[in-house]
């Protein structure tokens, strides 16, 4: 939101309501960002799990020799 839109909203509907709307919009943007970050963390965790499994298999093969 731009400054003019914010000032118009405060004038028309009052500060508490305008502040609630601004906080809601900020919260939604933060939640979307967090969702994307968690997808990246999940992908990294899955990749690490695969890498650890491969290392474990190779160590077991090495121990058998």
C-alpha positions in Angstrom: 0.0 0.0 0.0 1.2 3.5 -0.8 1.1 6.4 1.6 -1.9 8.1 0.0 -3.9 4.8 0.1 -3.1 4.5 3.8 -4.0 8.0 4.7 -7.3 7.7 2.7 -8.1 4.5 4.5 -7.4 6.1 7.9 -9.5 9.1 7.1 -12.4 7.0 5.7 -12.6 4.0 8.1 -10.5 5.1 11.1 -7.1 4.2 12.4 -7.9 0.9 14.3 -9.6 -0.7 11.3 -6.9 0.5 8.9 -4.2 -0.8 11.2 -6.0 -4.2 11.4 -6.2 -4.4 7.6 -2.5 -3.5 7.3 -1.5 -6.1 9.9 -3.6 -8.7 8.1 -2.0 -8.0 4.8 1.5 -8.1 6.3 0.7 -11.4 8.1 -0.5 -13.0 4.8 2.7 -11.9 3.0 4.8 -13.3 5.9 2.9 -16.6 5.9 3.4 -17.0 2.1 7.1 -16.3 2.6 7.4 -18.8 5.4 5.6 -21.5 3.3 8.2 -21.1 0.5 11.0 -21.2 3.0 9.7 -24.4 4.6 9.4 -26.0 1.2 13.1 -25.3 0.7 14.0 -26.7 4.1 11.9 -29.8 3.4 13.7 -30.4 0.1 17.1 -29.9 1.7 16.2 -32.3 4.5 15.1 -34.9 2.0 18.3 -34.5 0.0 20.3 -34.9 3.3 18.4 -38.1 4.1 19.2 -39.6 0.7 22.9 -38.7 1.1 23.1 -40.2 4.6 21.4 -43.4 3.3 23.9 -43.7 0.5 26.8 -43.1 2.8 25.4 -45.7 5.2 25.1 -48.3 2.4 28.6 -47.6 1.2 30.0 -48.0 4.8 28.2 -51.3 5.2 29.6 -52.5 1.9 33.1 -51.4 2.9 32.7 -53.2 6.3 31.8 -56.5 4.5 35.1 -56.5 2.6 
